Amino acid sequence: MRHCINCCIQLLPNSEHKQQAGCGGGPLHSHLECPACKGENKIVLRVDGKQMNLLAVLEVRAEGNENWGRFLRFKKGKRCSLVFGLMIMTLVMASYILSGAHQELLISSPFHYGAFPSNPSLTDGENPSDTKEHRHQPSVNNISYVKDYPSIKLIINSITARIEFTTRQLPDIEDLKKQELHMFSVIPSKFLPNSKSPCWYEEFTGRNTTDPYLTNSYVLYSKRFRSTFDALRKAFWGHLSHASGKHFRLRCLPRFYIIGQPKCGTTDLYDRLRLHPEVKFSAIKEPHWWTRKRFGIVRLRDGLRDRYPVEDYLDLFDLAAHQIHQGLQASSAEEQSRMTRIIIGEASASTMWDNNAWTFFYDNSTDGEPPFLTQDFIHAFQPDAKLIVMLRDPVERLYSDYLYFASSNKSADDFHEKVTEALQLFENCMLDYSLRACVYNNTLNNAMPVRLQVGLYAVYLLDWLTVFNKEQFLVLRLEDHASNVKYTMHRVFQFLNLGPLDLNLVNFTFTKENKKPKHIHLGALPSCPGVSYV
């Protein structure tokens, strides 16, 4: 069964904002001088076509002319001052260029972040520059966009002519077990009925002096996680259950996953959501276990390490499990109800798209397409899991990604060249392989100088929709979240069936120094069916 990929992209809400960038004085008016800019040069950002395609092309045109003022005449006594000033200016310019802080990098965003009231932590790579619209007058020397546009257009046409989406064949449960025998031996097929999160009791065979996290790979390979596990270690022994002379610990998996995408505001969503009293996240925001750590990947370019066993992943949910266990053991019905309402979440932004490890572990007998994907294994244990997806204009996402990962020599020209090279590499792959094979091609992904494949949302969404029902997804757009945070959060709370909401949990900003929430008043909330406020 084949589907047109452009039709599939309509799964996402249509953007109501216009793709246009402005100068410092206001909206762009092409070929007219902006009075606020006073004739200075400006860059026009255009996206080819009215609708966003699977792949997008940046066309930047330079406008304006440089006007030079008259030469200054200096008296003989001021020549030394002039020479000294020129030396200082040269040093400043050299430092400016080497630091990569070029004004031309700050390409105006086609949507505004003025209503976005928070500055979230940068744990998953969110850049402070993502949270505001930049106004600038870049250099007029970046004209390669116009020169290269015809050739890039041919590449895009070549790629789109070959785009077809074929529904993948789902693997059998027995085939999944053969790939992950240990995982299937640890995680049961049924969970406790009186807990909203998937939890079960497991026998703990260690002694009272045993460190339960001694061999946890997250501790061994990362010093920054050691303080987190110190807190887990202190709480561990007080939350064991005892029966027939044996010790039992409560194990839990997440009830919901924030599965993507990078540079799309997942950290802000995580920071707000984790303040709800019924939501508990993993001890580490992004464990990346399903996509990387279970294969022994920390950085793919550094090779493979020892694989992180599933027990190391489950350890990350022990604090939440302790609270749920406390509720299950409570004598009062009120305490039991309060604790068992807790739902556990996980927010690795790689979950939706990163399957780069498959070529190292799975048989390549499907014409270059991975026989198993991350969602196959999650569905095997949690067929009713809830999945939250945060997306963004793919061009904006790619540029933000570039700013975060690129070297110090960042510039608009460099970005343009890297995107052009990535498009050419992707076109070469599409000449011989299917769309899915190219999207999940680890060699291609490592060769592309920018992560172009991360923005091909339709491929990933459709592959997830072959496994999970559409009712299990909540797809959000960063543009909508930025313009109306309150409404977005209400949708999330409804989707997760959370209880009464404290307004202060949504209406906050983070202070710059310590990321602690500072409460502010944002006015009356819109009415939302099914959501109550306290």
QUIMOLIN-V893947 format. One line per field, one symbol per residue. ss: DSSP state (@ for helix, = for strand, . for the rest). phi: phi as a letter, one per 40 degrees, with the letter a starting at -180 (. if undefined). A space follows every 10 residues. Layout:
# QUIMOLIN-V893947
ss=???
phi=???
This chain:
# QUIMOLIN-V893947
ss=.==.@@@@@@ @......... ..=..=.... .......... .======... .......=== ===....... .....@@@@@ @@@@@@@@@@ @@@@@@@@.. ..@@@..... .......... .......@@@ @......... ...@@@@@@@ @@@@@@@@@@ @...==.... ..@@@@@@@. @@@@@@.... ........== ====...... ......@@@@ ..@@@@@@@@ @@@@@@@@@. ===..===== ==...===== .....@@@@@ @@@.....== =......... ..@@@.=..@ @@.=.....@ @@@@@..@@@ @@@@@@@@@. ..@@@@@@@@ ..====.... .......@@@ @......... ...@@@@@@@ @....===== =..@@@@@@@ @@@@@..... .@@@@@@@@@ @@@@@@@@@@ ....@@@@@. .@@@@@@... .@@@@.@@@@ @@@@@....@ @@=====@@@ @@@.@@@@@@ @@@@@..... =.@@@..=== ......===. .......... ..=.
phi=.bbccccccc ccccccccca bbccciccbd gbcccccfgc cabbcbbcgc bcccbbbcbb bcbgbcbccc ccbbcdcbcc cccccccccc cccccccccg cccccccccc bbbdcccbbc cbdcgcbdcc baccbabccc ccbcccccdd cccccccccc cbcabbcccc ccdccccccb dcdccccccb bcccbcccba cbcbcccccc ccbcbccccc bacccccccc ccccccccbc bbafgbbbbc babccbbcci bcgbgccccc ccccccccbb cccbdbcfcc bbcccgbbbd ccgcbccccc ccccdcbccc cccccccccc cccccccccc ccbbbabccc ccbcbccccc bbccbbfgcc cbbdcccccc cbcbcbbbbb badccccccc ccccbccccc accccdcccc cccccccccc cbbcdccccc cccccccccb ccccccdccc ccccccbbcc ccbbbbbddc cccacccdcc ccccccfccd bcdccbcabc cccbgccbcb bbgccccbdg bbbb
